[in-house]
Amino acid sequence: MQWNDDAQASLKKDVPFFVRPAVRKRVEAMARDAGLDEISQVFYQEARDQMAPK
Protein backbone atom coordinates (compact mmCIF):
# COMPACT_ATOMS: atom_id res chain seq x y z
CA MET A 1 0.00 0.00 0.00
CA GLN A 2 1.38 3.38 -1.00
CA TRP A 3 1.35 6.35 1.35
CA ASN A 4 1.76 9.88 0.08
CA ASP A 5 4.48 11.94 1.74
CA ASP A 6 2.11 14.11 3.78
CA ALA A 7 0.23 11.12 5.20
CA GLN A 8 3.50 9.37 6.02
CA ALA A 9 4.80 12.44 7.84
CA SER A 10 1.56 12.78 9.81
CA LEU A 11 1.70 9.13 10.87
CA LYS A 12 5.24 9.63 12.17
CA LYS A 13 4.24 12.83 13.98
CA ASP A 14 0.95 11.56 15.46
CA VAL A 15 1.74 7.98 16.45
CA PRO A 16 4.46 6.76 18.85
CA PHE A 17 6.98 4.44 17.19
CA PHE A 18 6.02 1.42 19.28
CA VAL A 19 2.40 1.35 18.06
CA ARG A 20 3.03 2.75 14.56
CA PRO A 21 3.12 -0.68 12.82
CA ALA A 22 -0.29 -1.62 14.23
CA VAL A 23 -1.79 1.74 13.29
CA ARG A 24 -0.29 1.51 9.80
CA LYS A 25 -1.87 -1.93 9.29
CA ARG A 26 -5.25 -0.70 10.51
CA VAL A 27 -5.22 2.38 8.26
CA GLU A 28 -4.16 0.25 5.28
CA ALA A 29 -7.00 -2.22 5.99
CA MET A 30 -9.45 0.68 6.14
CA ALA A 31 -8.13 1.96 2.79
CA ARG A 32 -8.48 -1.48 1.17
CA ASP A 33 -12.04 -1.70 2.48
CA ALA A 34 -12.71 1.70 0.88
CA GLY A 35 -11.26 0.49 -2.44
CA LEU A 36 -8.18 2.71 -2.31
CA ASP A 37 -4.64 1.84 -3.34
CA GLU A 38 -2.95 4.89 -1.81
CA ILE A 39 -3.23 6.58 1.58
CA SER A 40 -3.71 10.33 1.18
CA GLN A 41 -3.42 12.93 3.91
CA VAL A 42 -7.20 13.39 3.90
CA PHE A 43 -7.88 9.65 4.20
CA TYR A 44 -5.29 9.29 6.97
CA GLN A 45 -6.93 12.10 8.95
CA GLU A 46 -10.38 10.54 8.53
CA ALA A 47 -9.07 7.13 9.60
CA ARG A 48 -7.27 8.65 12.58
CA ASP A 49 -10.45 10.41 13.66
CA GLN A 50 -12.42 7.16 13.41
CA MET A 51 -9.87 5.24 15.45
CA ALA A 52 -9.47 7.90 18.15
CA PRO A 53 -12.50 10.17 18.22
CA LYS A 54 -12.12 13.34 20.23
N, CA and C atoms as an extended XYZ file, in Angstrom:
162
Properties=species:S:1:pos:R:3:atomname:S:1:resname:S:1:resid:I:1 pbc="F F F"
N         0.861       -1.175        0.000 N   MET     1
C         0.000        0.000        0.000 CA  MET     1
C         0.901        1.230        0.000 C   MET     1
N         0.625        2.144       -0.899 N   GLN     2
C         1.383        3.376       -1.002 CA  GLN     2
C         0.827        4.441       -0.044 C   GLN     2
N         1.709        5.204        0.510 N   TRP     3
C         1.347        6.351        1.354 CA  TRP     3
C         1.939        7.587        0.698 C   TRP     3
N         1.146        8.665        0.595 N   ASN     4
C         1.765        9.883        0.081 CA  ASN     4
C         2.625       10.488        1.185 C   ASN     4
N         3.487       11.404        0.797 N   ASP     5
C         4.481       11.938        1.739 CA  ASP     5
C         3.841       12.648        2.937 C   ASP     5
N         2.772       13.392        2.688 N   ASP     6
C         2.114       14.110        3.784 CA  ASP     6
C         1.498       13.149        4.795 C   ASP     6
N         0.843       12.104        4.304 N   ALA     7
C         0.229       11.123        5.197 CA  ALA     7
C         1.304       10.393        6.004 C   ALA     7
N         2.393       10.049        5.351 N   GLN     8
C         3.505        9.365        6.024 CA  GLN     8
C         4.079       10.245        7.132 C   GLN     8
N         4.261       11.518        6.844 N   ALA     9
C         4.800       12.442        7.838 CA  ALA     9
C         3.843       12.595        9.020 C   ALA     9
N         2.558       12.652        8.738 N   SER    10
C         1.565       12.779        9.814 CA  SER    10
C         1.556       11.543       10.694 C   SER    10
N         1.652       10.375       10.087 N   LEU    11
C         1.700        9.132       10.865 CA  LEU    11
C         2.883        9.173       11.826 C   LEU    11
N         4.044        9.568       11.328 N   LYS    12
C         5.241        9.626       12.173 CA  LYS    12
C         5.095       10.661       13.286 C   LYS    12
N         4.413       11.770       12.986 N   LYS    13
C         4.241       12.829       13.980 CA  LYS    13
C         3.190       12.461       15.028 C   LYS    13
N         2.106       11.819       14.589 N   ASP    14
C         0.953       11.561       15.458 CA  ASP    14
C         1.062       10.304       16.311 C   ASP    14
N         1.787        9.308       15.832 N   VAL    15
C         1.738        7.979       16.448 CA  VAL    15
C         3.109        7.597       17.003 C   VAL    15
N         3.178        7.207       18.271 N   PRO    16
C         4.457        6.763       18.848 CA  PRO    16
C         5.011        5.548       18.089 C   PRO    16
N         6.330        5.477       17.994 N   PHE    17
C         6.978        4.445       17.186 CA  PHE    17
C         6.574        3.028       17.571 C   PHE    17
N         6.290        2.785       18.838 N   PHE    18
C         6.021        1.420       19.277 CA  PHE    18
C         4.640        0.916       18.894 C   PHE    18
N         3.718        1.785       18.532 N   VAL    19
C         2.397        1.347       18.056 CA  VAL    19
C         2.189        1.663       16.577 C   VAL    19
N         3.158        2.335       15.967 N   ARG    20
C         3.029        2.749       14.563 CA  ARG    20
C         2.748        1.577       13.623 C   ARG    20
N         3.429        0.424       13.747 N   PRO    21
C         3.122       -0.682       12.818 CA  PRO    21
C         1.660       -1.138       12.895 C   PRO    21
N         1.103       -1.196       14.082 N   ALA    22
C        -0.293       -1.620       14.232 CA  ALA    22
C        -1.242       -0.582       13.629 C   ALA    22
N        -0.953        0.684       13.845 N   VAL    23
C        -1.791        1.743       13.293 CA  VAL    23
C        -1.687        1.736       11.772 C   VAL    23
N        -0.482        1.562       11.256 N   ARG    24
C        -0.286        1.506        9.799 CA  ARG    24
C        -1.123        0.370        9.191 C   ARG    24
N        -1.081       -0.796        9.805 N   LYS    25
C        -1.866       -1.930        9.293 CA  LYS    25
C        -3.357       -1.637        9.317 C   LYS    25
N        -3.817       -1.009       10.385 N   ARG    26
C        -5.251       -0.700       10.510 CA  ARG    26
C        -5.687        0.322        9.467 C   ARG    26
N        -4.888        1.366        9.259 N   VAL    27
C        -5.220        2.382        8.258 CA  VAL    27
C        -5.207        1.762        6.861 C   VAL    27
N        -4.234        0.909        6.584 N   GLU    28
C        -4.165        0.245        5.280 CA  GLU    28
C        -5.368       -0.666        5.065 C   GLU    28
N        -5.805       -1.364        6.105 N   ALA    29
C        -6.996       -2.218        5.991 CA  ALA    29
C        -8.227       -1.360        5.713 C   ALA    29
N        -8.326       -0.225        6.374 N   MET    30
C        -9.449        0.678        6.137 CA  MET    30
C        -9.432        1.198        4.694 C   MET    30
N        -8.254        1.485        4.176 N   ALA    31
C        -8.128        1.964        2.793 CA  ALA    31
C        -8.525        0.869        1.804 C   ALA    31
N        -8.086       -0.357        2.052 N   ARG    32
C        -8.478       -1.477        1.173 CA  ARG    32
C        -9.990       -1.660        1.183 C   ARG    32
N       -10.586       -1.576        2.362 N   ASP    33
C       -12.043       -1.703        2.475 CA  ASP    33
C       -12.759       -0.596        1.702 C   ASP    33
N       -12.126        0.566        1.602 N   ALA    34
C       -12.709        1.700        0.879 CA  ALA    34
C       -12.366        1.658       -0.612 C   ALA    34
N       -11.610        0.638       -1.032 N   GLY    35
C       -11.262        0.493       -2.443 CA  GLY    35
C       -10.122        1.386       -2.898 C   GLY    35
N        -9.295        1.835       -1.972 N   LEU    36
C        -8.176        2.714       -2.311 CA  LEU    36
C        -6.887        1.925       -2.457 C   LEU    36
N        -5.958        2.467       -3.234 N   ASP    37
C        -4.643        1.837       -3.337 CA  ASP    37
C        -3.531        2.772       -2.869 C   ASP    37
N        -3.918        3.949       -2.366 N   GLU    38
C        -2.954        4.894       -1.807 CA  GLU    38
C        -3.590        5.619       -0.623 C   GLU    38
N        -2.780        5.854        0.403 N   ILE    39
C        -3.231        6.582        1.578 CA  ILE    39
C        -2.897        8.052        1.365 C   ILE    39
N        -3.911        8.886        1.297 N   SER    40
C        -3.707       10.331        1.176 CA  SER    40
C        -3.760       10.954        2.566 C   SER    40
N        -3.359       12.203        2.643 N   GLN    41
C        -3.418       12.931        3.910 CA  GLN    41
C        -4.859       12.996        4.412 C   GLN    41
N        -5.790       13.275        3.519 N   VAL    42
C        -7.204       13.386        3.895 CA  VAL    42
C        -7.721       12.050        4.432 C   VAL    42
N        -7.417       10.953        3.738 N   PHE    43
C        -7.878        9.645        4.200 CA  PHE    43
C        -7.246        9.302        5.541 C   PHE    43
N        -5.960        9.577        5.695 N   TYR    44
C        -5.295        9.291        6.969 CA  TYR    44
C        -5.973       10.039        8.112 C   TYR    44
N        -6.280       11.318        7.903 N   GLN    45
C        -6.927       12.104        8.954 CA  GLN    45
C        -8.302       11.544        9.293 C   GLN    45
N        -9.058       11.133        8.275 N   GLU    46
C       -10.378       10.540        8.526 CA  GLU    46
C       -10.244        9.233        9.301 C   GLU    46
N        -9.289        8.401        8.911 N   ALA    47
C        -9.072        7.127        9.597 CA  ALA    47
C        -8.633        7.360       11.036 C   ALA    47
N        -7.740        8.318       11.226 N   ARG    48
C        -7.269        8.655       12.578 CA  ARG    48
C        -8.435        9.098       13.451 C   ARG    48
N        -9.295        9.931       12.899 N   ASP    49
C       -10.447       10.410       13.658 CA  ASP    49
C       -11.418        9.275       14.010 C   ASP    49
N       -11.553        8.308       13.120 N   GLN    50
C       -12.421        7.160       13.409 CA  GLN    50
C       -11.833        6.265       14.485 C   GLN    50
N       -10.525        6.118       14.480 N   MET    51
C        -9.874        5.238       15.454 CA  MET    51
C        -9.777        5.879       16.836 C   MET    51
N        -9.635        7.195       16.873 N   ALA    52
C        -9.470        7.903       18.146 CA  ALA    52
C       -10.330        9.153       18.146 C   ALA    52
N       -11.639        8.978       18.249 N   PRO    53
C       -12.505       10.171       18.221 CA  PRO    53
C       -12.221       11.085       19.414 C   PRO    53
N       -12.409       12.362       19.174 N   LYS    54
C       -12.122       13.338       20.230 CA  LYS    54
C       -13.329       13.611       21.050 C   LYS    54
